[in-house]
Amino acid sequence: MDTVLIEDLRLEAVIGVYEWEKRIHQRLSLTLELGCDIGTAAAGDDLNATLDYAAISARLKQFCADNRFELVETFAERIAALLREEFAIGWLRLTLKKPGAVADAAFVGVRIERGERH
Ligand SMILES: Nc1nc2c(c(=O)[nH]1)N=C([C@H](O)[C@@H](O)CO)CN2
């Protein structure tokens, strides 16, 4: 299967377990591998036949503005569900990083894979 990539998409979100975190926006970094057969798009040079990474990035920015969660796990699952439903993505791997959350770590976060990879 081919893959459309979005690497290190910077997002601002209200995310965290602690009360002080519910009052601020924090930086997240999202990396996506999105399963997609790019053959038809490449043959026809046709954006409509592939996943539009610009449209997906914009949708995710909007999702961050509209939602707030405590756990990065919840955030990751909700993004995966949104992508699969709204963009008909069969398989994806998503890495969500929360830099600065733990003082001595470059980042913390989760990586999930959803759907069947053909
Ligand atoms: N597995 C997780 N552990 C923790 C999370 C999380 O989302 N998943 N979140 C926090 C706090 O919000 C932390 O980021 C603030 O420093 C702690 N542990």
The ligand as an SDF file (V2000), in Angstrom:
LIG
                    3D

 18 19  0  0  0  0  0  0  0  0999 V2000
   -0.1620    8.1220   29.3130 N   0  0  0  0  0  0  0  0  0  0  0  0
   -0.3610    9.4330   29.6720 C   0  0  0  0  0  0  0  0  0  0  0  0
    0.2150    9.8970   30.7690 N   0  0  0  0  0  0  0  0  0  0  0  0
    0.0190   11.1890   31.1140 C   0  0  0  0  0  0  0  0  0  0  0  0
   -0.7710   12.0310   30.3200 C   0  0  0  0  0  0  0  0  0  0  0  0
   -1.3560   11.5010   29.1560 C   0  0  0  0  0  0  0  0  0  0  0  0
   -2.0830   12.1790   28.3930 O   0  0  0  0  0  0  0  0  0  0  0  0
   -1.1380   10.1900   28.8660 N   0  0  0  0  0  0  0  0  0  0  0  0
   -0.8970   13.3540   30.6600 N   0  0  0  0  0  0  0  0  0  0  0  0
   -0.3110   13.8640   31.7300 C   0  0  0  0  0  0  0  0  0  0  0  0
   -0.3450   15.3140   31.9820 C   0  0  0  0  0  0  0  0  0  0  0  0
   -1.3780   15.9640   31.2960 O   0  0  0  0  0  0  0  0  0  0  0  0
    1.0410   15.8290   31.6020 C   0  0  0  0  0  0  0  0  0  0  0  0
    1.1760   15.8880   30.1790 O   0  0  0  0  0  0  0  0  0  0  0  0
    1.3620   17.1480   32.1980 C   0  0  0  0  0  0  0  0  0  0  0  0
    2.7040   17.2300   32.5440 O   0  0  0  0  0  0  0  0  0  0  0  0
    0.4620   13.0500   32.6600 C   0  0  0  0  0  0  0  0  0  0  0  0
    0.6070   11.6660   32.2350 N   0  0  0  0  0  0  0  0  0  0  0  0
  1  2  1  0
  2  3  2  0
  2  8  1  0
  3  4  1  0
  4  5  2  0
  4 18  1  0
  5  6  1  0
  5  9  1  0
  6  7  2  0
  6  8  1  0
  9 10  2  0
 10 11  1  0
 10 17  1  0
 11 12  1  0
 11 13  1  0
 13 14  1  0
 13 15  1  0
 15 16  1  0
 17 18  1  0
M  END
$$$$
